[in-house]
Amino acid sequence: MTDRRLIALLLLLLDFLCVVLVFHFVGWLRGVQDAGIFAVTPLLGPFAVFFLAVHLIDGYSARTDMLSASYTSQHTIALMTGMLLMLLVTFVFIKDQYSLQSSRAVIALSFVVLVPATLSYRRWLALRVAGEHQQRSLIFIGSQASCVAFKEACEKNRTTQEVLFVATDARSHESMTPFVGLEMHAVTQLLPLLDRYAGRIEAIVLHETSRDLPLAVSEKLMELHFSGTTTYTLELFHEVYWRKIPLYRLNPTWLFQEGFQSARDPVFERLKRLSDIVLSLLGLVLASPLLLLCAAAVWLEDRGPVFYLQTRVGKNRATFQVYKFRTMRPGEVKGALYTQPNDPRITRAGRLLRAMRFDEFPQLWNVLRGEMSLIGPRAEWIRLVERYEREIPCYHFRHLVKPGITGWAQVNYPYGANLDDTLRKLEYDLYYIRYFSFTLDASIVLKTIHIMLFGKGR
């Protein structure tokens, strides 16, 4: 935990220095700043905008893969969005007595230069952290069945760290049921294991059912926790590392746990509704030329209907008709429940609309009508919901909030094409329902822009 905080503080300091140096350098090149004079106060605004944009994409988290092309894209989008916000604030809301108003180019060019500059030391630091990270191990303590389940979860979430498994329902290595490809240690071997890996333990993950541990083991775990080795319950590990809710923890009383503060706050709900109205109206007006082009493309291909209406399930299980651009051939939209890669039912225009997520734009009308929100769980077809509610316990929890055009599950998990995919997406939906806020919504918006630009829809 301490290392992660130090990394966040180091990045924060480097970003502040970088913003100051870049703005002064660009100002000097543009002839609006003297080379020998450093003015820090006017740059607090740009730095605040920069910090907010990077924070929303987890740019200060040591767990973020800053070496990936995906992060590079999100970092660029975040800073370009920050640039637009800074220009809007500076030249619309603050019209006088602000030194940066002398040149719009200084603000724009500075944010452009900040993209490669701030990415460079993030990548350098990420390489250093990755090397140290791989030398540290996770220790999972639970039953043999839970060890297997956690190993599968690590593989699905692309966890590359070494994980040591300790089975609590076996007293000796010989008495354990063998699992192919998974080495497990008996609980009696845990103390020597902790001593052998002293100083190289990233975290200890404790399954919630592992309560009857030997006294010596419990005391050792307590000692390690208070000396700085983080211990997570399995549920908390899912939330902190993978930012989702594990389904095994769901029960009818789950809603009464901590969290859901925003969901219970009528002020937040009213502000969210107000922002939905303003932004959906603005989106329909600004995107009207694009909407006309999309409609023309759909109609010209086969002269069929432009829009596709389908009954979806919304908040509190209320049904409504969702509006989308038709992407399948007329008469074939009632086929299989899921679309597949290279689905022959999808038209050429529809394939492009789906890839760019443009087929979702008419749902802005559903947002304006109050049936949907801009951000929330995906609005599912009523036939699918009826099936899921029969097969997935507590699936109805996702209907506690309005469905959205985009959401936490949509930006973190690919298109769901079977029941297992639905289970995985539900974990992300429940995380959003428990922790949703304007900050999380802003993060989803930036990730959605990344997906739209790189055509990752289906």
One Martini backbone bead per residue (centre of mass of N, CA, C, O) as a GRO file, in nm:
protein
  458
    1MET     BB    1   0.059   0.062  -0.022
    2THR     BB    2   0.295   0.256   0.006
    3ASP     BB    3   0.405   0.226  -0.281
    4ARG     BB    4   0.151   0.332  -0.423
    5ARG     BB    5   0.157   0.613  -0.293
    6LEU     BB    6   0.435   0.696  -0.397
    7ILE     BB    7   0.366   0.677  -0.695
    8ALA     BB    8   0.137   0.884  -0.693
    9LEU     BB    9   0.310   1.121  -0.583
   10LEU     BB   10   0.523   1.118  -0.806
   11LEU     BB   11   0.328   1.172  -1.041
   12LEU     BB   12   0.216   1.435  -0.933
   13LEU     BB   13   0.485   1.590  -0.932
   14LEU     BB   14   0.561   1.548  -1.229
   15ASP     BB   15   0.308   1.681  -1.347
   16PHE     BB   16   0.347   1.961  -1.231
   17LEU     BB   17   0.623   2.017  -1.359
   18CYS     BB   18   0.534   1.968  -1.650
   19VAL     BB   19   0.321   2.186  -1.674
   20VAL     BB   20   0.502   2.426  -1.611
   21LEU     BB   21   0.721   2.380  -1.832
   22VAL     BB   22   0.541   2.362  -2.085
   23PHE     BB   23   0.392   2.634  -2.064
   24HIS     BB   24   0.651   2.807  -2.066
   25PHE     BB   25   0.770   2.707  -2.332
   26VAL     BB   26   0.529   2.775  -2.517
   27GLY     BB   27   0.512   3.074  -2.433
   28TRP     BB   28   0.793   3.144  -2.536
   29LEU     BB   29   0.747   3.060  -2.835
   30ARG     BB   30   0.490   3.268  -2.858
   31GLY     BB   31   0.570   3.541  -2.690
   32VAL     BB   32   0.409   3.539  -2.377
   33GLN     BB   33   0.692   3.455  -2.230
   34ASP     BB   34   0.935   3.487  -2.013
   35ALA     BB   35   1.215   3.300  -1.959
   36GLY     BB   36   1.282   3.418  -1.647
   37ILE     BB   37   0.966   3.366  -1.579
   38PHE     BB   38   0.775   3.224  -1.307
   39ALA     BB   39   0.424   3.130  -1.321
   40VAL     BB   40   0.211   2.935  -1.118
   41THR     BB   41  -0.082   3.024  -1.053
   42PRO     BB   42  -0.212   3.013  -1.352
   43LEU     BB   43  -0.151   2.679  -1.351
   44LEU     BB   44  -0.365   2.551  -1.159
   45GLY     BB   45  -0.590   2.506  -1.355
   46PRO     BB   46  -0.457   2.313  -1.563
   47PHE     BB   47  -0.375   2.106  -1.347
   48ALA     BB   48  -0.657   2.033  -1.247
   49VAL     BB   49  -0.755   1.927  -1.519
   50PHE     BB   50  -0.535   1.718  -1.558
   51PHE     BB   51  -0.585   1.554  -1.302
   52LEU     BB   52  -0.877   1.474  -1.357
   53ALA     BB   53  -0.833   1.326  -1.627
   54VAL     BB   54  -0.625   1.114  -1.517
   55HIS     BB   55  -0.788   1.003  -1.278
   56LEU     BB   56  -1.030   0.879  -1.451
   57ILE     BB   57  -0.797   0.661  -1.580
   58ASP     BB   58  -0.592   0.571  -1.357
   59GLY     BB   59  -0.303   0.748  -1.371
   60TYR     BB   60  -0.227   0.684  -1.035
   61SER     BB   61  -0.213   0.374  -1.071
   62ALA     BB   62  -0.020   0.086  -1.028
   63ARG     BB   63  -0.241  -0.114  -1.174
   64THR     BB   64  -0.201   0.024  -1.430
   65ASP     BB   65  -0.151  -0.033  -1.777
   66MET     BB   66   0.088   0.188  -1.916
   67LEU     BB   67   0.189  -0.005  -2.171
   68SER     BB   68  -0.063   0.014  -2.318
   69ALA     BB   69  -0.256   0.111  -2.584
   70SER     BB   70  -0.510   0.178  -2.425
   71TYR     BB   71  -0.386   0.388  -2.234
   72THR     BB   72  -0.275   0.580  -2.445
   73SER     BB   73  -0.551   0.653  -2.556
   74GLN     BB   74  -0.684   0.753  -2.290
   75HIS     BB   75  -0.475   0.973  -2.230
   76THR     BB   76  -0.524   1.138  -2.483
   77ILE     BB   77  -0.828   1.186  -2.449
   78ALA     BB   78  -0.815   1.321  -2.171
   79LEU     BB   79  -0.634   1.568  -2.260
   80MET     BB   80  -0.822   1.671  -2.486
   81THR     BB   81  -1.058   1.719  -2.297
   82GLY     BB   82  -0.904   1.915  -2.111
   83MET     BB   83  -0.851   2.127  -2.324
   84LEU     BB   84  -1.148   2.197  -2.386
   85LEU     BB   85  -1.220   2.277  -2.097
   86MET     BB   86  -1.010   2.506  -2.067
   87LEU     BB   87  -1.110   2.678  -2.303
   88LEU     BB   88  -1.397   2.715  -2.196
   89VAL     BB   89  -1.330   2.849  -1.925
   90THR     BB   90  -1.139   3.082  -2.028
   91PHE     BB   91  -1.344   3.197  -2.284
   92VAL     BB   92  -1.634   3.203  -2.113
   93PHE     BB   93  -1.610   3.234  -1.784
   94ILE     BB   94  -1.311   3.368  -1.813
   95LYS     BB   95  -1.260   3.691  -1.952
   96ASP     BB   96  -1.079   3.818  -1.721
   97GLN     BB   97  -0.780   3.828  -1.565
   98TYR     BB   98  -0.609   3.611  -1.756
   99SER     BB   99  -0.306   3.526  -1.882
  100LEU     BB  100  -0.394   3.284  -2.093
  101GLN     BB  101  -0.571   3.470  -2.295
  102SER     BB  102  -0.346   3.558  -2.506
  103SER     BB  103  -0.346   3.230  -2.588
  104ARG     BB  104  -0.480   2.950  -2.720
  105ALA     BB  105  -0.226   2.797  -2.819
  106VAL     BB  106  -0.094   2.744  -2.546
  107ILE     BB  107  -0.304   2.547  -2.442
  108ALA     BB  108  -0.318   2.346  -2.678
  109LEU     BB  109  -0.009   2.280  -2.708
  110SER     BB  110   0.044   2.191  -2.419
  111PHE     BB  111  -0.145   1.942  -2.420
  112VAL     BB  112  -0.006   1.802  -2.653
  113VAL     BB  113   0.279   1.781  -2.518
  114LEU     BB  114   0.180   1.625  -2.257
  115VAL     BB  115   0.133   1.349  -2.369
  116PRO     BB  116   0.429   1.241  -2.420
  117ALA     BB  117   0.558   1.340  -2.158
  118THR     BB  118   0.371   1.179  -1.947
  119LEU     BB  119   0.407   0.897  -2.079
  120SER     BB  120   0.712   0.847  -2.052
  121TYR     BB  121   0.729   0.825  -1.730
  122ARG     BB  122   0.511   0.610  -1.703
  123ARG     BB  123   0.655   0.387  -1.860
  124TRP     BB  124   0.910   0.380  -1.692
  125LEU     BB  125   0.768   0.320  -1.421
  126ALA     BB  126   0.616   0.064  -1.513
  127LEU     BB  127   0.868  -0.106  -1.565
  128ARG     BB  128   0.969  -0.101  -1.275
  129VAL     BB  129   0.713  -0.213  -1.138
  130ALA     BB  130   0.684  -0.477  -1.298
  131GLY     BB  131   0.943  -0.607  -1.194
  132GLU     BB  132   0.860  -0.600  -0.890
  133HIS     BB  133   0.580  -0.731  -0.914
  134GLN     BB  134   0.682  -1.020  -1.014
  135GLN     BB  135   0.834  -1.068  -0.722
  136ARG     BB  136   0.545  -1.076  -0.615
  137SER     BB  137   0.298  -1.234  -0.407
  138LEU     BB  138   0.011  -1.420  -0.380
  139ILE     BB  139  -0.214  -1.524  -0.111
  140PHE     BB  140  -0.436  -1.796  -0.092
  141ILE     BB  141  -0.717  -1.858   0.137
  142GLY     BB  142  -0.886  -2.178   0.115
  143SER     BB  143  -1.050  -2.388  -0.033
  144GLN     BB  144  -1.010  -2.598  -0.287
  145ALA     BB  145  -1.240  -2.483  -0.461
  146SER     BB  146  -1.156  -2.179  -0.427
  147CYS     BB  147  -0.880  -2.207  -0.557
  148VAL     BB  148  -0.981  -2.280  -0.837
  149ALA     BB  149  -1.159  -2.028  -0.879
  150PHE     BB  150  -0.927  -1.819  -0.848
  151LYS     BB  151  -0.754  -1.915  -1.081
  152GLU     BB  152  -0.969  -1.859  -1.300
  153ALA     BB  153  -0.997  -1.556  -1.238
  154CYS     BB  154  -0.703  -1.478  -1.301
  155GLU     BB  155  -0.711  -1.566  -1.598
  156LYS     BB  156  -0.950  -1.377  -1.688
  157ASN     BB  157  -0.777  -1.114  -1.560
  158ARG     BB  158  -0.468  -1.134  -1.626
  159THR     BB  159  -0.291  -1.254  -1.400
  160THR     BB  160   0.077  -1.261  -1.355
  161GLN     BB  161   0.109  -1.339  -1.082
  162GLU     BB  162   0.199  -1.513  -0.826
  163VAL     BB  163   0.014  -1.789  -0.679
  164LEU     BB  164  -0.060  -1.899  -0.354
  165PHE     BB  165  -0.204  -2.203  -0.229
  166VAL     BB  166  -0.431  -2.248   0.054
  167ALA     BB  167  -0.574  -2.521   0.220
  168THR     BB  168  -0.818  -2.553   0.481
  169ASP     BB  169  -0.932  -2.866   0.410
  170ALA     BB  170  -0.623  -2.947   0.486
  171ARG     BB  171  -0.355  -3.101   0.688
  172SER     BB  172  -0.217  -3.233   0.432
  173HIS     BB  173  -0.073  -3.290   0.136
  174GLU     BB  174  -0.173  -3.591   0.101
  175SER     BB  175  -0.496  -3.531   0.165
  176MET     BB  176  -0.530  -3.394  -0.096
  177THR     BB  177  -0.698  -3.318  -0.367
  178PRO     BB  178  -0.613  -3.340  -0.684
  179PHE     BB  179  -0.514  -3.078  -0.914
  180VAL     BB  180  -0.482  -2.988  -1.222
  181GLY     BB  181  -0.237  -2.737  -1.234
  182LEU     BB  182  -0.252  -2.726  -0.896
  183GLU     BB  183  -0.081  -2.601  -0.630
  184MET     BB  184  -0.119  -2.703  -0.287
  185HIS     BB  185  -0.136  -2.600   0.047
  186ALA     BB  186  -0.136  -2.660   0.357
  187VAL     BB  187  -0.211  -2.498   0.650
  188THR     BB  188   0.051  -2.617   0.795
  189GLN     BB  189   0.241  -2.456   0.565
  190LEU     BB  190   0.208  -2.144   0.606
  191LEU     BB  191   0.429  -2.040   0.795
  192PRO     BB  192   0.677  -2.123   0.623
  193LEU     BB  193   0.580  -1.964   0.375
  194LEU     BB  194   0.587  -1.679   0.502
  195ASP     BB  195   0.889  -1.685   0.568
  196ARG     BB  196   0.996  -1.738   0.274
  197TYR     BB  197   0.816  -1.465   0.166
  198ALA     BB  198   0.944  -1.244   0.302
  199GLY     BB  199   0.896  -0.932   0.133
  200ARG     BB  200   0.710  -1.091  -0.123
  201ILE     BB  201   0.420  -0.978  -0.044
  202GLU     BB  202   0.147  -0.828  -0.175
  203ALA     BB  203  -0.098  -1.028  -0.077
  204ILE     BB  204  -0.380  -1.137   0.117
  205VAL     BB  205  -0.631  -1.387   0.049
  206LEU     BB  206  -0.951  -1.428   0.212
  207HIS     BB  207  -1.181  -1.641   0.256
  208GLU     BB  208  -1.482  -1.609   0.421
  209THR     BB  209  -1.481  -1.930   0.520
  210SER     BB  210  -1.191  -1.880   0.673
  211ARG     BB  211  -1.224  -1.911   1.017
  212ASP     BB  212  -1.083  -2.200   1.108
  213LEU     BB  213  -0.801  -2.116   1.212
  214PRO     BB  214  -0.525  -2.142   1.345
  215LEU     BB  215  -0.400  -1.952   1.588
  216ALA     BB  216  -0.113  -1.905   1.469
  217VAL     BB  217  -0.217  -1.805   1.194
  218SER     BB  218  -0.391  -1.567   1.288
  219GLU     BB  219  -0.159  -1.413   1.428
  220LYS     BB  220   0.021  -1.383   1.176
  221LEU     BB  221  -0.182  -1.226   0.999
  222MET     BB  222  -0.208  -0.989   1.195
  223GLU     BB  223   0.088  -0.906   1.195
  224LEU     BB  224   0.111  -0.850   0.890
  225HIS     BB  225  -0.111  -0.638   0.866
  226PHE     BB  226   0.023  -0.431   1.084
  227SER     BB  227   0.306  -0.429   0.901
  228GLY     BB  228   0.172  -0.391   0.576
  229THR     BB  229   0.020  -0.647   0.488
  230THR     BB  230  -0.227  -0.695   0.284
  231THR     BB  231  -0.571  -0.786   0.366
  232TYR     BB  232  -0.819  -0.972   0.192
  233THR     BB  233  -1.103  -1.026   0.092
  234LEU     BB  234  -1.238  -1.157  -0.182
  235GLU     BB  235  -1.437  -0.930  -0.238
  236LEU     BB  236  -1.236  -0.691  -0.207
  237PHE     BB  237  -1.040  -0.781  -0.426
  238HIS     BB  238  -1.235  -0.750  -0.661
  239GLU     BB  239  -1.285  -0.442  -0.618
  240VAL     BB  240  -0.985  -0.334  -0.621
  241TYR     BB  241  -0.857  -0.493  -0.875
  242TRP     BB  242  -1.138  -0.547  -1.072
  243ARG     BB  243  -1.400  -0.382  -1.031
  244LYS     BB  244  -1.602  -0.601  -0.886
  245ILE     BB  245  -1.867  -0.834  -0.817
  246PRO     BB  246  -1.899  -1.124  -0.671
  247LEU     BB  247  -2.152  -1.360  -0.705
  248TYR     BB  248  -2.115  -1.537  -0.442
  249ARG     BB  249  -2.220  -1.282  -0.250
  250LEU     BB  250  -2.504  -1.310  -0.328
  251ASN     BB  251  -2.801  -1.179  -0.168
  252PRO     BB  252  -3.087  -1.040  -0.031
  253THR     BB  253  -2.875  -0.858   0.171
  254TRP     BB  254  -2.664  -0.698  -0.003
  255LEU     BB  255  -2.799  -0.403  -0.007
  256PHE     BB  256  -2.722  -0.356   0.321
  257GLN     BB  257  -2.460  -0.262   0.268
  258GLU     BB  258  -2.216  -0.090   0.193
  259GLY     BB  259  -2.308   0.176   0.013
  260PHE     BB  260  -2.529   0.341  -0.203
  261GLN     BB  261  -2.530   0.649  -0.149
  262SER     BB  262  -2.619   0.770  -0.424
  263ALA     BB  263  -2.879   0.596  -0.460
  264ARG     BB  264  -3.010   0.740  -0.189
  265ASP     BB  265  -2.977   1.023  -0.335
  266PRO     BB  266  -3.189   1.260  -0.461
  267VAL     BB  267  -2.988   1.471  -0.563
  268PHE     BB  268  -2.830   1.291  -0.754
  269GLU     BB  269  -3.070   1.203  -0.927
  270ARG     BB  270  -3.144   1.489  -1.029
  271LEU     BB  271  -2.869   1.560  -1.155
  272LYS     BB  272  -2.863   1.323  -1.351
  273ARG     BB  273  -3.121   1.399  -1.501
  274LEU     BB  274  -3.032   1.680  -1.593
  275SER     BB  275  -2.784   1.583  -1.754
  276ASP     BB  276  -2.943   1.402  -1.948
  277ILE     BB  277  -3.112   1.623  -2.079
  278VAL     BB  278  -2.890   1.814  -2.178
  279LEU     BB  279  -2.705   1.602  -2.333
  280SER     BB  280  -2.921   1.478  -2.520
  281LEU     BB  281  -3.000   1.736  -2.661
  282LEU     BB  282  -2.719   1.813  -2.757
  283GLY     BB  283  -2.666   1.549  -2.911
  284LEU     BB  284  -2.903   1.566  -3.116
  285VAL     BB  285  -2.815   1.833  -3.242
  286LEU     BB  286  -2.510   1.779  -3.314
  287ALA     BB  287  -2.581   1.479  -3.450
  288SER     BB  288  -2.784   1.518  -3.688
  289PRO     BB  289  -2.604   1.476  -3.939
  290LEU     BB  290  -2.518   1.186  -3.858
  291LEU     BB  291  -2.802   1.066  -3.837
  292LEU     BB  292  -2.872   1.108  -4.136
  293LEU     BB  293  -2.646   0.932  -4.251
  294CYS     BB  294  -2.725   0.671  -4.111
  295ALA     BB  295  -3.011   0.653  -4.223
  296ALA     BB  296  -2.926   0.646  -4.522
  297ALA     BB  297  -2.751   0.389  -4.507
  298VAL     BB  298  -2.976   0.197  -4.419
  299TRP     BB  299  -3.181   0.251  -4.656
  300LEU     BB  300  -2.997   0.212  -4.915
  301GLU     BB  301  -2.930  -0.093  -4.893
  302ASP     BB  302  -3.272  -0.208  -4.859
  303ARG     BB  303  -3.525  -0.015  -4.802
  304GLY     BB  304  -3.566  -0.021  -4.506
  305PRO     BB  305  -3.591   0.031  -4.202
  306VAL     BB  306  -3.424   0.248  -3.986
  307PHE     BB  307  -3.562   0.144  -3.734
  308TYR     BB  308  -3.533  -0.029  -3.411
  309LEU     BB  309  -3.765  -0.203  -3.208
  310GLN     BB  310  -3.749  -0.287  -2.850
  311THR     BB  311  -3.811  -0.465  -2.566
  312ARG     BB  312  -3.720  -0.333  -2.255
  313VAL     BB  313  -3.556  -0.322  -1.935
  314GLY     BB  314  -3.583  -0.122  -1.654
  315LYS     BB  315  -3.651   0.039  -1.400
  316ASN     BB  316  -3.824  -0.164  -1.197
  317ARG     BB  317  -3.909  -0.341  -1.464
  318ALA     BB  318  -3.969  -0.148  -1.675
  319THR     BB  319  -4.103  -0.110  -1.987
  320PHE     BB  320  -3.963  -0.043  -2.323
  321GLN     BB  321  -3.884   0.131  -2.622
  322VAL     BB  322  -3.616   0.093  -2.818
  323TYR     BB  323  -3.383   0.294  -3.005
  324LYS     BB  324  -3.246   0.192  -3.327
  325PHE     BB  325  -3.045   0.120  -3.563
  326ARG     BB  326  -3.062  -0.078  -3.822
  327THR     BB  327  -2.838  -0.385  -3.870
  328MET     BB  328  -3.046  -0.571  -4.004
  329ARG     BB  329  -3.229  -0.757  -4.183
  330PRO     BB  330  -3.528  -0.782  -4.276
  331GLY     BB  331  -3.669  -1.040  -4.063
  332GLU     BB  332  -3.380  -1.116  -3.880
  333VAL     BB  333  -3.408  -1.000  -3.574
  334LYS     BB  334  -3.566  -1.289  -3.467
  335GLY     BB  335  -3.356  -1.481  -3.409
  336ALA     BB  336  -3.112  -1.503  -3.244
  337LEU     BB  337  -3.026  -1.379  -2.934
  338TYR     BB  338  -2.737  -1.361  -3.056
  339THR     BB  339  -2.459  -1.224  -3.177
  340GLN     BB  340  -2.202  -1.295  -3.407
  341PRO     BB  341  -1.931  -1.331  -3.560
  342ASN     BB  342  -2.014  -1.267  -3.876
  343ASP     BB  343  -2.307  -1.210  -3.900
  344PRO     BB  344  -2.529  -1.252  -4.169
  345ARG     BB  345  -2.760  -1.042  -4.069
  346ILE     BB  346  -2.560  -0.822  -4.111
  347THR     BB  347  -2.499  -0.540  -4.247
  348ARG     BB  348  -2.275  -0.328  -4.375
  349ALA     BB  349  -2.374  -0.077  -4.226
  350GLY     BB  350  -2.417  -0.221  -3.951
  351ARG     BB  351  -2.122  -0.294  -3.895
  352LEU     BB  352  -2.024  -0.001  -3.871
  353LEU     BB  353  -2.221   0.099  -3.654
  354ARG     BB  354  -2.131  -0.104  -3.436
  355ALA     BB  355  -1.827  -0.039  -3.422
  356MET     BB  356  -1.902   0.284  -3.352
  357ARG     BB  357  -2.189   0.297  -3.193
  358PHE     BB  358  -2.418   0.447  -3.376
  359ASP     BB  359  -2.677   0.267  -3.319
  360GLU     BB  360  -2.723   0.416  -3.024
  361PHE     BB  361  -2.815   0.717  -3.066
  362PRO     BB  362  -3.138   0.698  -3.049
  363GLN     BB  363  -3.133   0.664  -2.727
  364LEU     BB  364  -3.152   0.965  -2.658
  365TRP     BB  365  -3.462   0.959  -2.656
  366ASN     BB  366  -3.486   0.775  -2.405
  367VAL     BB  367  -3.342   0.973  -2.220
  368LEU     BB  368  -3.535   1.215  -2.254
  369ARG     BB  369  -3.789   1.035  -2.147
  370GLY     BB  370  -3.661   0.857  -1.888
  371GLU     BB  371  -3.584   0.542  -1.954
  372MET     BB  372  -3.291   0.647  -1.958
  373SER     BB  373  -2.943   0.669  -1.942
  374LEU     BB  374  -2.631   0.734  -2.034
  375ILE     BB  375  -2.554   0.571  -1.762
  376GLY     BB  376  -2.547   0.210  -1.739
  377PRO     BB  377  -2.691  -0.059  -1.769
  378ARG     BB  378  -2.790  -0.264  -1.991
  379ALA     BB  379  -3.058  -0.288  -2.201
  380GLU     BB  380  -3.261  -0.561  -2.197
  381TRP     BB  381  -3.423  -0.800  -2.329
  382ILE     BB  382  -3.705  -0.949  -2.216
  383ARG     BB  383  -3.632  -1.243  -2.293
  384LEU     BB  384  -3.359  -1.243  -2.141
  385VAL     BB  385  -3.454  -1.160  -1.860
  386GLU     BB  386  -3.637  -1.403  -1.806
  387ARG     BB  387  -3.402  -1.602  -1.816
  388TYR     BB  388  -3.204  -1.480  -1.607
  389GLU     BB  389  -3.404  -1.483  -1.360
  390ARG     BB  390  -3.409  -1.802  -1.356
  391GLU     BB  391  -3.070  -1.852  -1.353
  392ILE     BB  392  -3.005  -1.577  -1.179
  393PRO     BB  393  -2.936  -1.474  -0.889
  394CYS     BB  394  -3.013  -1.141  -0.842
  395TYR     BB  395  -3.051  -0.999  -1.127
  396HIS     BB  396  -3.256  -0.763  -1.040
  397PHE     BB  397  -3.048  -0.554  -0.927
  398ARG     BB  398  -2.995  -0.402  -1.209
  399HIS     BB  399  -3.296  -0.251  -1.170
  400LEU     BB  400  -3.221  -0.005  -0.966
  401VAL     BB  401  -3.136   0.132  -1.232
  402LYS     BB  402  -3.087   0.288  -1.504
  403PRO     BB  403  -3.028   0.241  -1.807
  404GLY     BB  404  -2.762   0.252  -2.059
  405ILE     BB  405  -2.570   0.322  -2.330
  406THR     BB  406  -2.347   0.316  -2.118
  407GLY     BB  407  -2.092   0.131  -1.915
  408TRP     BB  408  -1.900  -0.057  -1.709
  409ALA     BB  409  -1.939  -0.324  -1.864
  410GLN     BB  410  -1.899  -0.219  -2.159
  411VAL     BB  411  -1.584  -0.114  -2.098
  412ASN     BB  412  -1.480  -0.415  -1.961
  413TYR     BB  413  -1.664  -0.591  -2.162
  414PRO     BB  414  -1.756  -0.770  -2.397
  415TYR     BB  415  -1.975  -0.896  -2.583
  416GLY     BB  416  -2.252  -1.083  -2.500
  417ALA     BB  417  -2.312  -1.452  -2.604
  418ASN     BB  418  -2.382  -1.566  -2.309
  419LEU     BB  419  -2.424  -1.664  -1.988
  420ASP     BB  420  -2.133  -1.616  -1.890
  421ASP     BB  421  -2.112  -1.323  -1.987
  422THR     BB  422  -2.345  -1.221  -1.811
  423LEU     BB  423  -2.210  -1.278  -1.540
  424ARG     BB  424  -1.963  -1.094  -1.581
  425LYS     BB  425  -2.125  -0.828  -1.631
  426LEU     BB  426  -2.277  -0.827  -1.361
  427GLU     BB  427  -2.032  -0.759  -1.184
  428TYR     BB  428  -2.003  -0.469  -1.303
  429ASP     BB  429  -2.288  -0.363  -1.253
  430LEU     BB  430  -2.279  -0.391  -0.939
  431TYR     BB  431  -2.049  -0.197  -0.897
  432TYR     BB  432  -2.193   0.050  -1.007
  433ILE     BB  433  -2.439   0.046  -0.813
  434ARG     BB  434  -2.260   0.077  -0.551
  435TYR     BB  435  -2.043   0.326  -0.681
  436PHE     BB  436  -2.193   0.541  -0.814
  437SER     BB  437  -2.079   0.838  -0.995
  438PHE     BB  438  -1.950   1.108  -1.151
  439THR     BB  439  -1.666   0.993  -1.170
  440LEU     BB  440  -1.741   0.720  -1.298
  441ASP     BB  441  -1.889   0.841  -1.540
  442ALA     BB  442  -1.646   0.993  -1.660
  443SER     BB  443  -1.475   0.740  -1.705
  444ILE     BB  444  -1.673   0.604  -1.904
  445VAL     BB  445  -1.665   0.817  -2.123
  446LEU     BB  446  -1.365   0.789  -2.198
  447LYS     BB  447  -1.380   0.483  -2.266
  448THR     BB  448  -1.594   0.512  -2.490
  449ILE     BB  449  -1.430   0.681  -2.685
  450HIS     BB  450  -1.216   0.469  -2.730
  451ILE     BB  451  -1.407   0.253  -2.851
  452MET     BB  452  -1.515   0.423  -3.088
  453LEU     BB  453  -1.238   0.491  -3.229
  454PHE     BB  454  -1.163   0.153  -3.237
  455GLY     BB  455  -1.400  -0.035  -3.304
  456LYS     BB  456  -1.530  -0.241  -3.041
  457GLY     BB  457  -1.787  -0.318  -3.151
  458ARG     BB  458  -2.109  -0.535  -3.224
   0.00000   0.00000   0.00000
